[in-house]
């Protein structure tokens, strides 16, 4: 049986995901925007065999047990990707709204469901107790978020919180902390603050305190507010696993060189590659070892493609029980503490980039990070603050000393 998901973007229908047995492909409407919905799904129709299916897979939680809970909460008959997205595809990463065949999103005003403090606090408490309980039971929320860490989406409208759905885009993502990651919420807020201070785009983040609960909260970079319009608007984006047409289980296999290969053809100015290198350098400096392909994204607007602001930045060195190997090696270096400027030069050579331009970018990031490092971690406890400050200082000074 052939099934279809209708794809809407910024209020207009752009095409259909068509699922015919084991084959999934995307068919653009003839009047769809010139910019594709994914670098892996070009308008020319030359997508790889699994690109469309993998694009959809990357919109859902990584773990099967989380998907089982999602299906039960939203009333899906199974954890089949299409089944889940028919129920939860209204508010997903990026600008698309995915709805069942023959339907369209309803007006936003018709589906404003307040998220009262009690319910938000219950969501935080529930995820802390049960990390797979992403989807709220008995609440009018309809969203899907990728990844492995428990989280939920929420929308801010005129200063009040609402549950998101196909008609109301979420504006924020809330990530409750984990008992095994002490003060991880504060560490991520501080890391994003340091990125902004160092001149690297990063969304505003803070600690959300509701009743007796607290959690990390971050503004979504794929949402925007137009002047005088209370309802936010979606901006289309995709992560680098989607851009390369990969299944999410291959997110750790993407190399920095491959990212450069994906970005260069769509930007002859080199700006996309430079921005990616700045983010890669920052992640290495702060020891964010888990910066895999799904933790980098691009924004795809009409006739414009750009690298999205940073997100999911945590100094993993604060948590030694976790894998400290870099998700993307730097010129062969496997750990943040061993990266030198020579590794960056090797990365430049193997990626076909100018060595001096790459080292200028990297040393520039290191210099700006050092300028703000001492004052960026004040919200952490003394021992954590000293650990992260000292490791960043060593990583940055090592790069500058080799120049």
LUMZALUM-133920 format. One record per residue: residue in one letter; x, y, z of N, C-alpha, C, O in turn. Coordinates in steps of 0.05 Angstrom, whole numbers, plus 5000, padded with zeros to 4 digits. Example, Ala and Ser with C-alpha at 12.3 -4.5 7.8 and 13.67 -1.06 7.14 Angstrom:
A526448865156524649105156526449345156528549345169 S525749555142527349795143525850015157526850235161 
This chain:
X501749765000500050005000501750255000503650275016 X501150444982502650694981501550885002499150935003 X503251005017502551205037503951465031505951475018 X502751685040503851955035503752125060501852115075 X505852295062505852505082505852775067507552815050 X503952945073503953215061505953395074506153395099 X507553535059509653705069508853995064508554085041 X508654145086508054435085510354595095511754505114 X510854815083513154995091512255285089511455385068 X512355415112511655695114508855755102508455955088 X507055585108504255615100503555515072501255525064 X505555415057505055325030505755025027507554925041 X504254885011504754605006507154584987507154714966 X509154424994511554404978511954124965513654094948 X510453924975510853664963509853444981508453495000 X510553194974509652964989512052764992513652724974 X512152655016513752415020512052175013509852135024 X512952014994511351794984512851534992515151494986 X511351365006512451115017511050885003508650835007 X512550744987511450524971513050274978515250224966 X512050114997513549885006516049975020515950125039 X518349875011520949935023522150185010524350265018 X520850314992521850544978520550804987518050814988 X522150994995521051265003522451474985524851474982 X520851654975522051874960520352124964518052114974 X521552354957520152614960519552724933521352744916 X517052804929516252924903515553214908513653284923 X517153394896516653684899514253774882513753664861 X512653964893510654094877512154264856514354354860 X510854304833512154454812512654744820514554874810 X511054854838511455134847512855154874512755364886 X514154934883515654944908518055134905518955174883 X518955244928521355424926523755284913523955034914 X525555444902527855334889529755194908530954984902 X529955304933531755184952530554914962528154904969 X532054694961530954434968530354414998531354575014 X528754225006528254185034530654045048530854035072 X532453935032534853805042536953805020536353774996 X539553825028541653805008541653514997542653474975 X540553325012540553045002538052994985537852774974 X536253194982533853154966533653384945531853554947 X535553394926535653624907533153634890531853434885 X532653874879530353904861530653744835528653694821 X533053664829533653524804532653234806532653094785 X531853144830530952864832533152664833532652424828 X535652744839537852564839538652474867540952414872 X536752454885537252364912538152074913537451914895 X539852004933540651734936538251564945536251674954 X538451304944536151124948534851164975532451154977 X536451194996535451205023535151485034534351525057 X535651695018535851965029533152055041533152165063 X530952005027528352105037527551955062526552085082 X527851695063527251545087528951625110527951655133 X531551675105533351755127532652035137532952095160 X531852215118531052485126528752465147528852605168 X526852295142524652265161525552135187524652215209 X527251935186528251795210529551995229529351975253 X530952195217532452385234530652585248531652745264 X528052575243526152755257525052635282523652765297 X525652385288524552235310526752175331529152185325 X525952115356527852035376529551795367528551625351 X532051775376533851565367533051295377533251095363 X532251275403531851025416529150905410527151045411 X529050645405526550505399524650515423522250555420 X525750485448523950485471522650765474520350775485 X524050975466522751245467520551255447518451375452 X521051145423518951145402516450985411514251055404 X516950765425514650605435512950775453510450765451 X514150935470512651105488511251325473508951395479 X512651425453511451635436508951535422506951675420 X509151295411506951175397504551135415502251195408 X505051035439502850985458501551245467499051255469 X503151455471501951705480500351845458498251955464 X501351835433499951975411497951805397496551895378 X497651555404495651375392496451265365494751195349 X499051255360500051125335499850815338500150715360 X499350685316498950395317501550245320501650015329 X503850375314506450245316508550465317507950705317 X511050375318513350565318514350615289516450735286 X512850525270513450585242513850885238512251045249 X515850955223516451245220514151405210513551615221 X512751305190510451455179508151475199506951685203 X507651255213505551255234506151465255504351615262 X508651485264509251675285509151965274508052135288 X510052005250510052275239507252375232506752615231 X505452185226502652265221501452385247499752555246 X502452285270501452385295503052615307501952795319 X505752605302507452805316508952985296510653135305 X508452965270509953115251509153405248510253545231 X507253495265506453775263508453975273508654195263 X510053895293512154075304514653915307515053765326 X516453945287518953795286521253985281520854225279 X523653875280525954045274525754155246524954025227 X526454415243526354545217523654665212521954705230 X523154735187520754885180518454725169516254825166 X518954475163516754305152514654245173515154215197 X512154225163509954115178509053865162508253895139 X509153635174508353385161505653295172505353255196 X503753255154501053175163500152945145501252905123 X498152795154497152565138496152655110495352885106 X496252465092495352525064492652655063490752565076 X492452865047489952995042489153195063486953305062 X490853245083490253435104492153675103494153665089 X491553875119493254115121493054215149491154165164 X495154375158495054485185492654675188491954825170 X491554675212489354865218490455125227492855145233 X488855325230489755595238490755585267489755435283 X492755745272494055745299492055825321492155715343 X490356025315488556125335486655905346485655915368 X486255695329484355485337485655285357484255135369 X488255295360489655095376491555215396493855125397 X490755415410492455535432491755395458489655445470 X493455215467493055065491495055145512497455075509 X494255285533496155385553497655165566496554955573 X500255215571501955035587502255165614504055325618 X500655085633500755205660503155095675504154885669 X503955245695506355185710506254895721508254755720 X503954815731503754545743504454335723505854135729 X503454365698503954155678506754165668507953955663 X507954405665510754425657512554295678514354145671 X512054355703513654235725513353935725515253785729 X510953835720510453545719512053425696513153205699 X512253565673513753465650516753435658517953235653 X517753645671520553635679521053405699522953255696 X519353395719519653185740519452905727520952725735 X517552875709517152615697519552515681520352285682 X520752705665523052625649525552575666527152395660 X525852725688528052665707527752385718529752245722 X525352305724524852035735524951825714525851595719 X524051885690523851695668524751835642523051955629 X527251815634528351965611526951895585527252055565 X525451675583524151615558521351735556519951705535 X520451865577517751975577517652255564516852445578 X518352275539518452525525515752645520515252885526 X513852485511511252585502509452595526509152405541 X508152825530506352855554503652725551502252775531 X502952555570500352435570498252635579498752805596 X495952615568493652775576494053075573492853245586 X495853155554496353435548496153465518496953285503 X495153695509494753745480497253825465497254025450 X499453685469501953745456502453545434501953305437 X503553635411504253455389506853545377506953735361 X509053405385511653485375513353235373512753025385 X515553255357517553045356520253185357520753365341 X522053085374524753185376526652945372526252735383 X528852995357530852785353532752765377532652935395 X534452565376536552545396535952325416534152155412 X537552325438537352115458536552225485535452075501 X537152475491536552585517533652675519532552785501 X532352615542529552685546529252985545530753135557 X527153075531526653355527523853395517522453205510 X522853645517520253705506520253985495521954155501 X518354035477518054295463515754455476513854345486 X516054725474514054895485514155165469516155225457 X511855305469511655545453511155785471509455775489 X512556005466512056255480510456445461511356505439 X508156535471506556725456505656945475504256905495 X506557195469505857425485506557385515504957465532 X508757255520509757215547508556985562509256935585 X506756835550505656595562506456345547507256355524 X506456115562507255865550504855705540502655705552 X505255575517503155405505504455155495506855145489 X502754945492503754695480503654715450501754825438 X505854625437506154655408504654435393504054225404 X504154485368502854295350503354385321504954565316 X501854275302502254345274501754635269503054755251 X499854755283499155035277500755235294501055465286 X501755145317503255325334506055215337506455015351 X508055345325510855255327511855285355511455495368 X513355095365514755125390516955335386518055355364 X517555475407519655675406522055605424524255715420 X521655415442523755335461523855035464521854895460 X526154935471526454655479527354645508529154795516 X526054475523526654445552527954175556526953965548 X530354175569531753925574532253895604534054035615 X530753735618531253685646533953555650534953405633 X535253615673537853505678537753205684535553085686 X540053095688540252805694541852775720543852915724 X541052585737542452555763545452485759547052555776 X546152355737548952275733550652495721553052455717 X549352715714550852935701550353185719548553345714 X552053215739551753435758551853705745553853765731 X549853865749549754145740550054165709551054365700 X549153965694549553975665547954205653548754315633 X545654275666544054495656545654755656545754905637 X546954805679548655045682551055045663551755255652 X552154805660554554785642553854855613555354985599 X551454765604550654815576549955115573550655225552 X548655225592548055515591550655675588550855855572 X552555605605555155745605556655715579557855895569 X556555465568558055415543556855575520558355685504 X554255595519553055755497553556055501553956205482 X553656135526554356415532557156485523557656695512 X559056295528561756335520561956335490563556495479 X560456175476560556175446559656445436560956555418 X557556555447556656825438558757035443559257205427 X559957015467562057215474564457195455565757395450 X564956955445567156905426566456965397568056915379 X564057075393563257155366562156925349562056945324 X561256715362560056485348557056485353556256495376 X555456465332552556465336551656235353552356005349 X550056305373548856105392546356225403546156455409 X544256055406541756155416541856225446543556125461 X539956395455539756465483538756225499536956085491 X540056175521539355955539539356045568540656235575 X537855905584537655975612536755735628536355515617 X536355775654535155575671532255645676531655865686 X530455465668527555505673526855395701527455165707 X525655565717524855485744521855495746520655715743 X520555275751517655255752516955085777517754855779 X515455205795514755075820517254975834519055135839 X517454715839519854615853521854485833523654345842 X521454535807523154415787524854625772524154855770 X527054525760528654695743529754525720530054285723 X530354665697531354525674532654725655532254965657 X534254615637535554775616533454845596531854675587 X533355105587531455185566533055355546534655525553 X532455305520533955445499531955535478530155385471 X532455775467530855865444531555695419533855635415 X529555635404529955495379531055685358529955895353 X533155595344534255765323532655745297532955905279 X530955535296529355495272526455605275524555515262 X526255815291523755955295524356255294526556345302 X522456415285522856705283520156845289518056735283 X520357085299517957245304517957485285519857645285 X515957515270515657745253514457975269512857925287 X515358225264514358455279511358475280510058455259 X510258505303507358535306505658285304503258295305 X506958055300505557805297506157625321508457545325 X504157555337504657405362505457115357507057005373 X504456995335505056715330507756695316508056815295 X509656535327512256515313512056365287510056235281 X514156385271514256255245516556065244518656115256 X516155845230518255645228520355725206519555835185 X522855665212525055695192525955415185526255245203 X526455365160527155085153530155045158531855205152 X530754805169533454725176533654425174531654285174 X536054335172536554045174539254005187541054175185 X539653775200542253715212543953585190543053525168 X546553555197548353455176548053165169548953075148 X546753005187546152735179544052735157544252595137 X542052905160540052935139541253045113540652955091 X543053245116544253375093545853175076546053195052 X546952975090548552765076546852515069547952325059 X544252525076542552305069542952055086542551835076 X543952095111544651865127542551805148541151975157 X542451545156540751465179542051575204544451605206 X540351635225541451745249543451565263545151665278 X543351305259545251135272548151155260549951035270 X548351325239551051365228552051655235553951745222 X550851775255551652055261554552075271555752285267 X555551865283558351875292560351815270562751835275 X559451735247561251665226561951885207563651855189 X560652115210561152345192563752485201564052555225 X565552535182568052675189567852965181566153055166 X569753125192569853405186570353445156569153625144 X572053275144572553305116569953255100569553405080 X568353065108565853025093563853255096562453325078 X563953385119562253625123563153835103561453965090 X565653885101566754075082565854005054565054185038 X565953755047565153665020562153725015561453794993 X560553715036557653775033557154075030555354155015 X558754235044558154525045559354675021558254875012 X561654595011563054744990561354784965561355004954 X559954574955558454614930556254824931555454924910 X555154874955552855054957553755344965552055514969 X556355384968557255654976560155704967562055614979 X560355834944563055874933564656084948567056104945 X563356244965564756444981566456325003568256445013 X565756075011567255955033566156025061567255925081 X564056185062563056275089561956045105562356025129 X560555855092559355635106561555455119561355375142 X563655405103565855245114567255385137567855265157 X567755645135568955795156567355785182568355755204 X564655825179562955815202562955535215563055515240 X562855335199563055055209565755015224565754905246 X567955115213570555085226570655225252571855135272 X569355465254569255605279567755445300568655425323 X565555315293564055155311565554905319565654825343 X566854775300568454545305570754605325571254455343 X572054835320574254925338573154975366574454895386 X570955105368569855165394569154905409569754885433 X567854715396567254465408569754325418569754205440 X571854325403574354205411575554345435576554225453 X575454615435576654765456575254715483576554685504 X572554705483571154665508570854365515569854305537 X571754195498571653905504568853785499568153595513 X567353895480564753785474565153545455564853565431 X565853325467566653085451564252975436564652825416 X561853035444559452915431558353075408556053045401 X559953245396559053415374559153255348560953285332 X557153085344556852915321555253055299554553285302 X554652915277553353035254550653155260549853345247 X549153045279546553145285546653385304544653515310 X549053455313549353695330550553935314551454125326 X550453915288550954145270548654155251547653945242 X547754395244545454425225545954645206547654815210 X544354645184544354865166541454965163539554815165 X541255225157538655355152538355375122540155475108 X536055295112535555305083533155495078530855415080 X533755745071531755935064531755975034533455875020 X529756125024529556174996532056304985532756524993 X533556164968535956254955538256304975540256434968 X538056215000540056265020540456015037538555905048 X542955925039543655705057545755805076547755915067 X545455755102547355845122547755625143545955455147 X549955645158550355465180548755565204548855805211 X547255385217545555465239547355525264549655445265 X546255675283547655725308548355465322547155255316 X550255485341551055245356548855155375547155315383 X548854895381547054785401548154525412550154425401 X547054435434547954185447550954195452552454025444 X551854405466554654445473555054395503554154555519 X556354175509556854105537559854025540560853865525 X561254145559564054065564564153785577563953755601 X564353585560564053305570566353235589566053045605 X568453385589570653335608569753355637571153245655 X567553485642566553505670565353235679564853195703 X564953055660563652795666565452565656564952455635 X567552505671569652315662568652035656569951885642 X566251955666565251695660564151675632563651455622 X563851895618562851905591565251895571567451985577 X564651795547566651775526567852045520566352235513 X570452065522571752325517572952345488574052555481 X572552145472573552155444571852345428569452335429 X573152505412571752705395570052555375570952375361 X567552645372565852525352566852575324566552405306 X568152805320569452875294572452925301573053125314 X574152745292577052785297578053035283577053115262 X580053155295581353385283584053295272585953265288 X584253255246586753175235587952925247590352895249 X586252745255587052495268587052495298587152285310 X587052735310586952745340584352645350582152735341 X584452465370582052345380580852475404578552445411 X582552635419581652755443582153055442584153145430 X580453215455580753505455583453585467584653785458 X584353435487586853515501589353465485591553535493 X589153335461591553295445591553445419593453415403 X589553615414589353755389591353985388591354155406 X593053995368594954215363594254345337592554255321 X595754565331595254705306596154525283595154565260 X597954335288598854155267596553965258596353895235 X594853895277592553735270590653895252589453785233 X590354145258588554315242589754355214588254365194 X592354375212593654395186593154135170592654145145 X593353905183592853655169589953645160589453545138 X588053725176585253735168584853905144583453835125 X586254135144586054315121587054185095585754195074 X589354045097590453915073588653695063588153685039 X587653525081585953305072583253395062581853245048 X582453635069579853745061580053935037578054035028 X582553975027582954155005582654445012581854604995 X583154515037582954795046585654915049587654775052 X585755185048588255325053589055305082587555385100 X591455205087592355165115592455425131591555425154 X593455635119593555885134590856005141590456115162 X588955975122586256075127584955915150583656035168 X585355655150584255485171585455555198584055585218 X588155575199589355635225588655915235588455965259 X588356105217587456375225584656365238584256495259 X582856205226580156175238580356045266579156145285 X581955835268582055685293583455845315582455855338 X585655975309587056135329585356375337585356455360 X583856485318582056705325579956625345579356765364 X578756385341576856285360578156235387577056315408 X580556115387581956055412582556315428582256325452 X583356515413584056775426581556895439581656995462 X579356895425576857015436575756855459574656965478 X576056595457575156425479576756475504575656495526 X579356505501581056565524580356835537580456855562 X579557025521578857295532576457275551576257435569 X574657085546572157075561571956825579569956785593 X573956655578573856405592573456435622571856295634 X574956615634574956635663572256725675571556655697 X570756875659568256985670565756835660563456915667 X566056625645563756495633562656265649560456165643 X564056175670563255925684562555975713562655795729 X561956225720561456295748559156155761559056135785 X557256055745554855925756555455635765553755515778 X557755535758558455255765559655255793560755455803 X559555025806560854985832563955015828564954975806 X565355085850568155145848569754935834571354995816 X569454675841571054465829570554435799572354395784 X567954455792567254435763568254675748569354655726 X567954905760568855155747571855145741572755215719 X573455055760576355035757577054835736578954875720 X575754605735576354395716575954495687577654465670 X573554615682572954695655574654935646575554945624 X575055135664576755365657579555275650580655355630 X580655105667583455025663583854855638585754895623 X581954675632582254515608581954685583583454635564 X580054875583579755045560582255215556583255255533 X583355325578585755485576588055325564589555425547 X588455085573590554915562590154855533592054875517 X587654795525587154735497587654975479588754945457 X586855215489587255455473590155535471591155605450 X591555525493594355605494596055415477598055495465 X595355155476596754965460596655035431598655015416 X594355125422594055215394595655455388597055475367 X595555655406596955905400600055875403601556015389 X600855685419603755655423605055535399607455575394 X603555385383604755245359604855425335605955345314 X603755665336603755845313606455965308606756125290 
